[in-house]
Amino acid sequence: MTDTRNTPALAGGPKRAVLYLRVSTARQATQGGEAEGYSIPAQRAACQRKAQDLGATVVDEYIDAGQSARSADRPALQDLLNRLMDAHDVDYVIVHKVDRLARDRADDVAIGLTIHKAGAGTSFGIRADRRDTGRNAAARHHGRDRRVLLEEPLH
């Protein structure tokens, strides 16, 4: 991937996206016999499809393997948020599902505000429906309709 950290996103130019990928446990990060486990490659594939749908080029990805979303204090997430605020070179942050980004409503709002202030939109790699159960129910509990996505860059 091309390093675009010092090149601001240009209005009307090609759209640039970064991916945020996360699994909660070290076991998930290594299961399936793959270097990144099974879930990270599956998340990456879904997010890359979304980038393609949006007409965006993926310029970087941030991976928190074995990091819970109960807190926003995750190394790759913090690197991503710092990049957004410092470089302003991203049009989209693409995440597989909202629960990969945050499970805590306050963190969800804070992360969303940081992305918004940096002039980027948020998009999710899949569309969820009301039949989701288990952990995905946490996002519904927080009142966020994951089907309503900000898919237009803000600049």
C-alpha positions as CSV (number, residue, x, y, z in Angstrom):
1,M,0.0,0.0,0.0
2,T,1.1,3.5,-0.7
3,D,2.0,5.7,2.2
4,T,-0.2,8.8,1.8
5,R,0.2,10.2,5.3
6,N,1.6,13.6,4.2
7,T,-0.7,14.0,1.2
8,P,-4.1,15.6,2.1
9,A,-7.2,14.0,0.5
10,L,-8.1,16.1,-2.5
11,A,-11.7,17.1,-3.3
12,G,-12.7,15.5,-6.6
13,G,-9.6,13.2,-6.7
14,P,-9.5,9.5,-6.1
15,K,-11.1,8.5,-2.8
16,R,-8.8,7.0,-0.2
17,A,-9.8,4.5,2.4
18,V,-8.2,2.9,5.4
19,L,-9.4,-0.4,6.9
20,Y,-9.7,-1.1,10.6
21,L,-9.7,-4.8,11.5
22,R,-10.0,-6.3,14.9
23,V,-10.4,-9.6,16.8
24,S,-11.0,-9.8,20.5
25,T,-8.7,-12.6,21.6
26,A,-5.2,-14.0,20.8
27,R,-6.9,-17.3,20.0
28,Q,-9.0,-15.7,17.3
29,A,-5.9,-14.0,15.9
30,T,-4.3,-17.4,15.3
31,Q,-7.1,-19.9,14.6
32,G,-7.6,-21.5,11.3
33,G,-3.9,-22.1,10.7
34,E,-3.4,-18.8,9.1
35,A,-0.8,-16.2,10.2
36,E,-3.7,-13.8,11.0
37,G,-6.3,-16.4,12.0
38,Y,-9.5,-16.7,10.0
39,S,-11.4,-13.6,11.0
40,I,-8.9,-10.9,10.0
41,P,-8.6,-12.1,6.4
42,A,-12.4,-12.4,6.2
43,Q,-12.9,-8.9,7.6
44,R,-10.2,-7.6,5.2
45,A,-12.0,-9.2,2.2
46,A,-15.4,-7.7,3.1
47,C,-13.8,-4.3,3.7
48,Q,-11.9,-4.4,0.4
49,R,-15.2,-5.2,-1.4
50,K,-16.8,-2.2,0.3
51,A,-13.9,0.0,-0.7
52,Q,-14.4,-1.2,-4.3
53,D,-18.1,-0.4,-4.1
54,L,-17.3,3.1,-2.9
55,G,-14.8,3.6,-5.7
56,A,-12.0,4.1,-3.0
57,T,-8.4,2.9,-3.0
58,V,-7.3,1.2,0.2
59,V,-4.1,3.0,1.2
60,D,-3.5,1.4,4.7
61,E,-5.0,-0.9,7.2
62,Y,-4.9,-1.0,11.0
63,I,-5.1,-4.3,12.8
64,D,-5.7,-4.9,16.5
65,A,-5.4,-8.6,16.9
66,G,-6.4,-9.9,20.3
67,Q,-7.8,-6.5,21.5
68,S,-11.2,-6.1,23.1
69,A,-13.5,-3.3,21.9
70,R,-14.6,-2.7,25.5
71,S,-12.1,0.2,25.5
72,A,-10.9,2.5,22.7
73,D,-7.4,2.2,24.2
74,R,-6.1,-0.1,21.4
75,P,-2.8,0.5,19.7
76,A,-3.9,0.3,16.1
77,L,-7.1,2.2,16.7
78,Q,-5.2,5.0,18.4
79,D,-2.7,5.1,15.5
80,L,-5.6,5.3,13.0
81,L,-7.3,8.2,14.9
82,N,-4.0,10.1,15.3
83,R,-3.4,9.7,11.5
84,L,-6.8,11.0,10.7
85,M,-6.3,14.1,12.9
86,D,-2.7,14.8,11.8
87,A,-2.7,14.0,8.1
88,H,-6.3,14.5,6.9
89,D,-5.5,12.2,4.0
90,V,-8.4,9.7,4.3
91,D,-11.9,9.9,2.8
92,Y,-13.3,6.7,4.4
93,V,-12.6,4.5,7.4
94,I,-14.0,1.1,6.5
95,V,-14.8,-1.4,9.3
96,H,-16.3,-4.8,8.9
97,K,-19.0,-4.2,11.5
98,V,-19.7,-1.6,14.1
99,D,-18.7,-3.9,16.9
100,R,-15.2,-4.2,15.5
101,L,-14.9,-0.4,16.1
102,A,-16.5,0.0,19.5
103,R,-18.9,-1.8,21.9
104,D,-19.1,1.0,24.4
105,R,-21.5,3.8,23.3
106,A,-19.3,6.6,24.7
107,D,-16.3,5.2,22.7
108,D,-18.5,4.8,19.6
109,V,-19.5,8.5,19.8
110,A,-15.9,9.7,20.5
111,I,-14.4,7.6,17.7
112,G,-17.2,8.8,15.3
113,L,-16.5,12.4,16.2
114,T,-12.8,12.1,15.6
115,I,-13.5,10.5,12.2
116,H,-16.0,13.3,11.4
117,K,-13.7,16.1,12.6
118,A,-10.9,14.7,10.3
119,G,-13.2,15.0,7.3
120,A,-13.6,11.3,6.7
121,G,-16.7,9.2,6.4
122,T,-17.3,5.8,8.1
123,S,-18.5,2.8,6.2
124,F,-19.1,-0.8,7.2
125,G,-18.1,-3.8,5.1
126,I,-21.4,-5.6,5.6
127,R,-25.0,-4.8,6.0
128,A,-26.5,-6.1,9.2
129,D,-30.1,-6.9,9.8
130,R,-32.3,-7.3,12.8
131,R,-31.7,-11.0,13.0
132,D,-28.2,-10.5,14.4
133,T,-27.8,-12.1,17.8
134,G,-25.2,-12.3,20.5
135,R,-22.4,-9.8,20.4
136,N,-23.9,-7.9,17.5
137,A,-26.9,-7.2,19.7
138,A,-24.7,-4.8,21.7
139,A,-24.7,-2.3,18.7
140,R,-28.5,-2.5,18.5
141,H,-28.7,-2.0,22.3
142,H,-26.8,1.3,21.9
143,G,-29.4,2.5,19.4
144,R,-27.2,2.6,16.4
145,D,-28.9,1.4,13.2
146,R,-25.9,-0.2,11.4
147,R,-27.7,0.0,8.1
148,V,-27.7,3.8,8.1
149,L,-24.1,4.6,7.1
150,L,-22.2,7.7,6.3
151,E,-20.9,6.8,2.9
152,E,-20.2,10.3,1.5
153,P,-16.9,12.0,2.3
154,L,-17.4,15.2,4.3
155,H,-15.1,17.3,2.2
